């Protein structure tokens, strides 16, 4: 069974959207869900880059163990 645009938006929000969103057509709901997903992916990528950059402050010999401890 294919998910509707409203279902995709609900999944991205983690909760049902407010009634005002029901006024949007499926194309707009799909666009909004895709935009939210993309924003989350960009945020996660930025956090990953920041975490890796922060490891540069740890001495090279300790980076492996520190990475395993912090980022299991």
Jmol script that loads the backbone (N, CA, C; Angstrom):
load data "model"
ATOM      1  N   UNK A   1       0.846  -1.169   0.000  1.00  0.00           N
ATOM      2  CA  UNK A   1       0.000   0.000   0.000  1.00  0.00           C
ATOM      3  C   UNK A   1       0.902   1.246   0.000  1.00  0.00           C
ATOM      4  N   UNK A   2       0.648   2.167  -0.887  1.00  0.00           N
ATOM      5  CA  UNK A   2       1.454   3.370  -1.015  1.00  0.00           C
ATOM      6  C   UNK A   2       1.042   4.394   0.047  1.00  0.00           C
ATOM      7  N   UNK A   3       2.045   5.051   0.578  1.00  0.00           N
ATOM      8  CA  UNK A   3       1.784   6.083   1.584  1.00  0.00           C
ATOM      9  C   UNK A   3       1.301   7.356   0.885  1.00  0.00           C
ATOM     10  N   UNK A   4       0.349   8.011   1.484  1.00  0.00           N
ATOM     11  CA  UNK A   4      -0.137   9.270   0.934  1.00  0.00           C
ATOM     12  C   UNK A   4       0.819  10.388   1.329  1.00  0.00           C
ATOM     13  N   UNK A   5       0.647  11.534   0.698  1.00  0.00           N
ATOM     14  CA  UNK A   5       1.480  12.690   1.022  1.00  0.00           C
ATOM     15  C   UNK A   5       1.294  13.084   2.487  1.00  0.00           C
ATOM     16  N   UNK A   6       0.069  12.992   2.985  1.00  0.00           N
ATOM     17  CA  UNK A   6      -0.199  13.320   4.398  1.00  0.00           C
ATOM     18  C   UNK A   6       0.503  12.333   5.324  1.00  0.00           C
ATOM     19  N   UNK A   7       0.547  11.059   4.929  1.00  0.00           N
ATOM     20  CA  UNK A   7       1.248  10.044   5.729  1.00  0.00           C
ATOM     21  C   UNK A   7       2.747  10.328   5.777  1.00  0.00           C
ATOM     22  N   UNK A   8       3.307  10.733   4.638  1.00  0.00           N
ATOM     23  CA  UNK A   8       4.734  11.050   4.591  1.00  0.00           C
ATOM     24  C   UNK A   8       5.050  12.252   5.476  1.00  0.00           C
ATOM     25  N   UNK A   9       4.179  13.251   5.430  1.00  0.00           N
ATOM     26  CA  UNK A   9       4.392  14.422   6.271  1.00  0.00           C
ATOM     27  C   UNK A   9       4.275  14.055   7.751  1.00  0.00           C
ATOM     28  N   UNK A  10       3.320  13.235   8.083  1.00  0.00           N
ATOM     29  CA  UNK A  10       3.151  12.775   9.461  1.00  0.00           C
ATOM     30  C   UNK A  10       4.406  12.046   9.932  1.00  0.00           C
ATOM     31  N   UNK A  11       4.969  11.213   9.069  1.00  0.00           N
ATOM     32  CA  UNK A  11       6.186  10.482   9.426  1.00  0.00           C
ATOM     33  C   UNK A  11       7.351  11.444   9.657  1.00  0.00           C
ATOM     34  N   UNK A  12       7.470  12.456   8.817  1.00  0.00           N
ATOM     35  CA  UNK A  12       8.564  13.417   8.982  1.00  0.00           C
ATOM     36  C   UNK A  12       8.394  14.275  10.224  1.00  0.00           C
ATOM     37  N   UNK A  13       7.173  14.649  10.536  1.00  0.00           N
ATOM     38  CA  UNK A  13       6.914  15.478  11.705  1.00  0.00           C
ATOM     39  C   UNK A  13       6.979  14.677  13.001  1.00  0.00           C
ATOM     40  N   UNK A  14       6.694  13.390  12.920  1.00  0.00           N
ATOM     41  CA  UNK A  14       6.633  12.564  14.108  1.00  0.00           C
ATOM     42  C   UNK A  14       5.307  12.688  14.838  1.00  0.00           C
ATOM     43  N   UNK A  15       4.358  13.371  14.221  1.00  0.00           N
ATOM     44  CA  UNK A  15       3.019  13.578  14.784  1.00  0.00           C
ATOM     45  C   UNK A  15       2.111  14.027  13.646  1.00  0.00           C
ATOM     46  N   UNK A  16       0.825  13.846  13.801  1.00  0.00           N
ATOM     47  CA  UNK A  16      -0.085  14.311  12.741  1.00  0.00           C
ATOM     48  C   UNK A  16       0.005  15.829  12.570  1.00  0.00           C
ATOM     49  N   UNK A  17      -0.030  16.296  11.318  1.00  0.00           N
ATOM     50  CA  UNK A  17       0.005  17.748  11.096  1.00  0.00           C
ATOM     51  C   UNK A  17      -1.288  18.402  11.575  1.00  0.00           C
ATOM     52  N   UNK A  18      -1.230  19.694  11.812  1.00  0.00           N
ATOM     53  CA  UNK A  18      -2.418  20.421  12.250  1.00  0.00           C
ATOM     54  C   UNK A  18      -3.441  20.485  11.122  1.00  0.00           C
ATOM     55  N   UNK A  19      -4.650  20.861  11.451  1.00  0.00           N
ATOM     56  CA  UNK A  19      -5.739  20.906  10.475  1.00  0.00           C
ATOM     57  C   UNK A  19      -5.441  21.834   9.302  1.00  0.00           C
ATOM     58  N   UNK A  20      -4.677  22.891   9.540  1.00  0.00           N
ATOM     59  CA  UNK A  20      -4.361  23.837   8.473  1.00  0.00           C
ATOM     60  C   UNK A  20      -3.622  23.155   7.324  1.00  0.00           C
ATOM     61  N   UNK A  21      -2.863  22.143   7.626  1.00  0.00           N
ATOM     62  CA  UNK A  21      -2.154  21.425   6.574  1.00  0.00           C
ATOM     63  C   UNK A  21      -3.112  20.672   5.661  1.00  0.00           C
ATOM     64  N   UNK A  22      -4.279  20.330   6.150  1.00  0.00           N
ATOM     65  CA  UNK A  22      -5.266  19.622   5.332  1.00  0.00           C
ATOM     66  C   UNK A  22      -5.744  20.483   4.164  1.00  0.00           C
ATOM     67  N   UNK A  23      -5.537  21.778   4.272  1.00  0.00           N
ATOM     68  CA  UNK A  23      -5.937  22.679   3.187  1.00  0.00           C
ATOM     69  C   UNK A  23      -4.964  22.633   2.005  1.00  0.00           C
ATOM     70  N   UNK A  24      -3.767  22.093   2.234  1.00  0.00           N
ATOM     71  CA  UNK A  24      -2.777  21.996   1.163  1.00  0.00           C
ATOM     72  C   UNK A  24      -3.096  20.812   0.262  1.00  0.00           C
ATOM     73  N   UNK A  25      -2.733  20.938  -1.010  1.00  0.00           N
ATOM     74  CA  UNK A  25      -2.944  19.794  -1.908  1.00  0.00           C
ATOM     75  C   UNK A  25      -1.790  18.802  -1.735  1.00  0.00           C
ATOM     76  N   UNK A  26      -1.944  17.621  -2.321  1.00  0.00           N
ATOM     77  CA  UNK A  26      -0.957  16.556  -2.145  1.00  0.00           C
ATOM     78  C   UNK A  26       0.429  16.959  -2.630  1.00  0.00           C
ATOM     79  N   UNK A  27       0.499  17.722  -3.684  1.00  0.00           N
ATOM     80  CA  UNK A  27       1.789  18.149  -4.230  1.00  0.00           C
ATOM     81  C   UNK A  27       2.531  19.006  -3.208  1.00  0.00           C
ATOM     82  N   UNK A  28       1.813  19.916  -2.555  1.00  0.00           N
ATOM     83  CA  UNK A  28       2.433  20.779  -1.542  1.00  0.00           C
ATOM     84  C   UNK A  28       2.818  19.990  -0.290  1.00  0.00           C
ATOM     85  N   UNK A  29       1.981  19.049   0.112  1.00  0.00           N
ATOM     86  CA  UNK A  29       2.300  18.210   1.265  1.00  0.00           C
ATOM     87  C   UNK A  29       3.547  17.376   0.982  1.00  0.00           C
ATOM     88  N   UNK A  30       3.630  16.842  -0.224  1.00  0.00           N
ATOM     89  CA  UNK A  30       4.791  16.048  -0.629  1.00  0.00           C
ATOM     90  C   UNK A  30       6.060  16.921  -0.614  1.00  0.00           C
ATOM     91  N   UNK A  31       5.940  18.137  -1.135  1.00  0.00           N
ATOM     92  CA  UNK A  31       7.070  19.065  -1.148  1.00  0.00           C
ATOM     93  C   UNK A  31       7.531  19.368   0.269  1.00  0.00           C
ATOM     94  N   UNK A  32       6.606  19.620   1.162  1.00  0.00           N
ATOM     95  CA  UNK A  32       6.929  19.930   2.554  1.00  0.00           C
ATOM     96  C   UNK A  32       7.606  18.744   3.238  1.00  0.00           C
ATOM     97  N   UNK A  33       7.077  17.547   3.024  1.00  0.00           N
ATOM     98  CA  UNK A  33       7.676  16.346   3.623  1.00  0.00           C
ATOM     99  C   UNK A  33       9.094  16.145   3.099  1.00  0.00           C
ATOM    100  N   UNK A  34       9.292  16.330   1.800  1.00  0.00           N
ATOM    101  CA  UNK A  34      10.630  16.192   1.219  1.00  0.00           C
ATOM    102  C   UNK A  34      11.580  17.253   1.764  1.00  0.00           C
ATOM    103  N   UNK A  35      11.094  18.477   1.924  1.00  0.00           N
ATOM    104  CA  UNK A  35      11.925  19.562   2.455  1.00  0.00           C
ATOM    105  C   UNK A  35      12.342  19.264   3.896  1.00  0.00           C
ATOM    106  N   UNK A  36      11.431  18.747   4.701  1.00  0.00           N
ATOM    107  CA  UNK A  36      11.761  18.396   6.083  1.00  0.00           C
ATOM    108  C   UNK A  36      12.789  17.273   6.139  1.00  0.00           C
ATOM    109  N   UNK A  37      12.601  16.255   5.283  1.00  0.00           N
ATOM    110  CA  UNK A  37      13.543  15.139   5.241  1.00  0.00           C
ATOM    111  C   UNK A  37      14.936  15.634   4.836  1.00  0.00           C
ATOM    112  N   UNK A  38      14.967  16.479   3.815  1.00  0.00           N
ATOM    113  CA  UNK A  38      16.240  17.020   3.337  1.00  0.00           C
ATOM    114  C   UNK A  38      16.916  17.851   4.434  1.00  0.00           C
ATOM    115  N   UNK A  39      16.158  18.666   5.139  1.00  0.00           N
ATOM    116  CA  UNK A  39      16.717  19.487   6.215  1.00  0.00           C
ATOM    117  C   UNK A  39      17.298  18.619   7.322  1.00  0.00           C
ATOM    118  N   UNK A  40      16.600  17.533   7.664  1.00  0.00           N
ATOM    119  CA  UNK A  40      17.115  16.624   8.694  1.00  0.00           C
ATOM    120  C   UNK A  40      18.411  15.950   8.232  1.00  0.00           C
ATOM    121  N   UNK A  41      18.457  15.544   6.958  1.00  0.00           N
ATOM    122  CA  UNK A  41      19.664  14.918   6.427  1.00  0.00           C
ATOM    123  C   UNK A  41      20.837  15.893   6.446  1.00  0.00           C
ATOM    124  N   UNK A  42      20.588  17.138   6.060  1.00  0.00           N
ATOM    125  CA  UNK A  42      21.643  18.163   6.074  1.00  0.00           C
ATOM    126  C   UNK A  42      22.125  18.423   7.495  1.00  0.00           C
ATOM    127  N   UNK A  43      21.195  18.471   8.430  1.00  0.00           N
ATOM    128  CA  UNK A  43      21.558  18.701   9.825  1.00  0.00           C
ATOM    129  C   UNK A  43      22.406  17.551  10.349  1.00  0.00           C
ATOM    130  N   UNK A  44      22.003  16.323  10.044  1.00  0.00           N
ATOM    131  CA  UNK A  44      22.752  15.149  10.496  1.00  0.00           C
ATOM    132  C   UNK A  44      24.157  15.145   9.889  1.00  0.00           C
ATOM    133  N   UNK A  45      24.248  15.499   8.610  1.00  0.00           N
ATOM    134  CA  UNK A  45      25.558  15.546   7.965  1.00  0.00           C
ATOM    135  C   UNK A  45      26.436  16.612   8.611  1.00  0.00           C
ATOM    136  N   UNK A  46      25.867  17.752   8.934  1.00  0.00           N
ATOM    137  CA  UNK A  46      26.614  18.810   9.599  1.00  0.00           C
ATOM    138  C   UNK A  46      27.108  18.385  10.968  1.00  0.00           C
ATOM    139  N   UNK A  47      26.267  17.679  11.702  1.00  0.00           N
ATOM    140  CA  UNK A  47      26.672  17.189  13.022  1.00  0.00           C
ATOM    141  C   UNK A  47      27.785  16.156  12.902  1.00  0.00           C
ATOM    142  N   UNK A  48      27.695  15.299  11.884  1.00  0.00           N
ATOM    143  CA  UNK A  48      28.754  14.314  11.662  1.00  0.00           C
ATOM    144  C   UNK A  48      30.079  15.001  11.351  1.00  0.00           C
ATOM    145  N   UNK A  49      30.028  16.023  10.486  1.00  0.00           N
ATOM    146  CA  UNK A  49      31.249  16.767  10.151  1.00  0.00           C
ATOM    147  C   UNK A  49      31.826  17.447  11.392  1.00  0.00           C
ATOM    148  N   UNK A  50      30.975  18.038  12.192  1.00  0.00           N
ATOM    149  CA  UNK A  50      31.437  18.711  13.406  1.00  0.00           C
ATOM    150  C   UNK A  50      32.067  17.721  14.382  1.00  0.00           C
ATOM    151  N   UNK A  51      31.468  16.557  14.510  1.00  0.00           N
ATOM    152  CA  UNK A  51      32.015  15.542  15.411  1.00  0.00           C
ATOM    153  C   UNK A  51      33.383  15.083  14.926  1.00  0.00           C
ATOM    154  N   UNK A  52      33.504  14.849  13.634  1.00  0.00           N
ATOM    155  CA  UNK A  52      34.795  14.433  13.086  1.00  0.00           C
ATOM    156  C   UNK A  52      35.831  15.538  13.238  1.00  0.00           C
ATOM    157  N   UNK A  53      35.433  16.777  13.011  1.00  0.00           N
ATOM    158  CA  UNK A  53      36.359  17.894  13.176  1.00  0.00           C
ATOM    159  C   UNK A  53      36.815  18.034  14.624  1.00  0.00           C
ATOM    160  N   UNK A  54      35.923  17.751  15.556  1.00  0.00           N
ATOM    161  CA  UNK A  54      36.290  17.872  16.970  1.00  0.00           C
ATOM    162  C   UNK A  54      37.331  16.832  17.362  1.00  0.00           C
ATOM    163  N   UNK A  55      37.338  15.701  16.664  1.00  0.00           N
ATOM    164  CA  UNK A  55      38.329  14.669  16.981  1.00  0.00           C
ATOM    165  C   UNK A  55      39.744  15.098  16.600  1.00  0.00           C
ATOM    166  N   UNK A  56      39.861  16.115  15.766  1.00  0.00           N
ATOM    167  CA  UNK A  56      41.193  16.601  15.384  1.00  0.00           C
ATOM    168  C   UNK A  56      41.922  17.207  16.581  1.00  0.00           C
ATOM    169  N   UNK A  57      41.195  17.545  17.626  1.00  0.00           N
ATOM    170  CA  UNK A  57      41.805  18.112  18.828  1.00  0.00           C
ATOM    171  C   UNK A  57      42.347  17.019  19.748  1.00  0.00           C
ATOM    172  N   UNK A  58      41.969  15.765  19.461  1.00  0.00           N
ATOM    173  CA  UNK A  58      42.433  14.626  20.260  1.00  0.00           C
ATOM    174  C   UNK A  58      43.732  14.119  19.626  1.00  0.00           C
ATOM    175  N   UNK A  59      44.723  13.776  20.416  1.00  0.00           N
ATOM    176  CA  UNK A  59      45.960  13.232  19.845  1.00  0.00           C
ATOM    177  C   UNK A  59      45.664  12.027  18.945  1.00  0.00           C
ATOM    178  N   UNK A  60      46.403  11.924  17.853  1.00  0.00           N
ATOM    179  CA  UNK A  60      46.153  10.894  16.838  1.00  0.00           C
ATOM    180  C   UNK A  60      46.100   9.493  17.419  1.00  0.00           C
ATOM    181  N   UNK A  61      46.962   9.200  18.359  1.00  0.00           N
ATOM    182  CA  UNK A  61      47.019   7.853  18.922  1.00  0.00           C
ATOM    183  C   UNK A  61      45.739   7.494  19.689  1.00  0.00           C
ATOM    184  N   UNK A  62      45.036   8.488  20.190  1.00  0.00           N
ATOM    185  CA  UNK A  62      43.828   8.235  20.990  1.00  0.00           C
ATOM    186  C   UNK A  62      42.534   8.382  20.196  1.00  0.00           C
ATOM    187  N   UNK A  63      42.597   8.809  18.945  1.00  0.00           N
ATOM    188  CA  UNK A  63      41.367   9.079  18.177  1.00  0.00           C
ATOM    189  C   UNK A  63      40.482   7.846  17.988  1.00  0.00           C
ATOM    190  N   UNK A  64      41.098   6.711  17.688  1.00  0.00           N
ATOM    191  CA  UNK A  64      40.307   5.490  17.484  1.00  0.00           C
ATOM    192  C   UNK A  64      39.489   5.131  18.711  1.00  0.00           C
ATOM    193  N   UNK A  65      40.129   4.982  19.862  1.00  0.00           N
ATOM    194  CA  UNK A  65      39.364   4.651  21.073  1.00  0.00           C
ATOM    195  C   UNK A  65      38.338   5.724  21.443  1.00  0.00           C
ATOM    196  N   UNK A  66      38.705   6.994  21.297  1.00  0.00           N
ATOM    197  CA  UNK A  66      37.758   8.079  21.624  1.00  0.00           C
ATOM    198  C   UNK A  66      36.560   8.016  20.688  1.00  0.00           C
ATOM    199  N   UNK A  67      36.793   7.786  19.405  1.00  0.00           N
ATOM    200  CA  UNK A  67      35.697   7.686  18.425  1.00  0.00           C
ATOM    201  C   UNK A  67      34.760   6.526  18.810  1.00  0.00           C
ATOM    202  N   UNK A  68      35.341   5.384  19.184  1.00  0.00           N
ATOM    203  CA  UNK A  68      34.511   4.236  19.554  1.00  0.00           C
ATOM    204  C   UNK A  68      33.690   4.520  20.816  1.00  0.00           C
ATOM    205  N   UNK A  69      34.281   5.212  21.771  1.00  0.00           N
ATOM    206  CA  UNK A  69      33.586   5.523  23.016  1.00  0.00           C
ATOM    207  C   UNK A  69      32.452   6.520  22.776  1.00  0.00           C
ATOM    208  N   UNK A  70      32.733   7.564  22.016  1.00  0.00           N
ATOM    209  CA  UNK A  70      31.748   8.634  21.823  1.00  0.00           C
ATOM    210  C   UNK A  70      30.681   8.325  20.791  1.00  0.00           C
ATOM    211  N   UNK A  71      31.040   7.593  19.753  1.00  0.00           N
ATOM    212  CA  UNK A  71      30.129   7.434  18.604  1.00  0.00           C
ATOM    213  C   UNK A  71      29.779   5.981  18.343  1.00  0.00           C
ATOM    214  N   UNK A  72      29.445   5.263  19.357  1.00  0.00           N
ATOM    215  CA  UNK A  72      29.076   3.850  19.204  1.00  0.00           C
ATOM    216  C   UNK A  72      28.003   3.686  18.212  1.00  0.00           C
TER     217      UNK A  72
END
end "model"
wireframe off; spacefill off
backbone 0.3
color backbone group
